[in-house]
């Protein structure tokens, strides 16, 4: 994957910085699956949810900000993958139009 991305001119990783530290996320008991670049928005959202007894009409600004952040991350990943696939289709990348799921070191 790294070779395909490098050949396509796509930089791996997110353009958003990681704001919340691992210590903060562990202290707030954020599940590991949710410890991404939007975790700094999830922490106040979860606090609000607990204080408002998870009422769906409460905490809307916090929820909207968190969901927007997650949406932007997904769209960024989709755009990068599209660029990699286009480069593979154009023949810039060895290996045809497939992306190996197992790194070359392990295969």
N, C-alpha and C positions, 0 to 999 in steps of 0.2 A: 504494500500500500504506500509506504514511504517513497519507494522508487517511482511508482506511478504518479504520485503527487508532485515529486520533484521534476519529473520529465514534463508534466503538464504545466509547470510553473505555478502550482498551488501550494501555499504554505499551510501546513497542518496546524491544528490548534485553533482556538477561538481568538477573535480580535478583542473580546471583552476581558478585562482583567478580573482576577479572582480577588474580591474585596474582603469577604469574610475569611478569617483564618481557620485552620483545622481545629485549633483549640476552642475558638468561639462556637464553631459548629458542633463540636463534641459536647461542650458545656450546655448548649441549647438542645441537645439530643436530636439533631437533624439526622434522619436516616442517611446512610452512606450513598444510596442511590440518588439522593437529592442534593448532594454536596457538589454543586457545579457553580458556574459564574453567576447564578441567580440566587444563591443561598442567602446572600445578604438581604434579599427581599422576603425570603421565606421565613426568616426568624421573626420579624415583627408581625407578619401575617399569622403565624402560629400563635404568638402571644395574644393577638387580637381575637383569634378564634376561641381560645380558651377563656378569655375574659368575657366574651359575648356569648358563651355557651353554644358556639357553632351555628348561630342563627344565620340563614343564608343571605339575608338582606343587610347584615352587618359586615364591616371590613371590606366593603367593595373597592375603595381606592387601593388598599394594600393588595387585594387579590388581582385587580386589574394590572397593577404594576408588575407583579410576579408573573402573571400569565403572558404579558407582553414581552418580558425579558426572555421567557422560555420560547416563545414563538420566534423571536429574533434569532436565538441560538439554532433552532431547527432550520429556519430559512437559510442561515449562513452555512450550515452543514450541507443542505441540499444543493446550494449554489456551488460549493466546492466540489461535491461529488459529480455534479453535472459537467463542470469543467474538466475533471479527470476523465469522465466517460467520453467527452467530445475529443479530447486529446488522444485517447486510445482508438477511437473510431477513425481519426485522421491518420493513424499509423505512427504517431510520435513516440508511442510507448510500446516496448516489446511485450509480447504475451497476448496480443490480440485484444479482444473486447471484454476480457474477463479480469476481475481483480481477485487475486488470491487471498483467501481468508486466513491462511497459515503463513506466517513470515518465512522467508527463504531460509533463514537459519535453522528453523525447526523442521522444515520439510525434507 
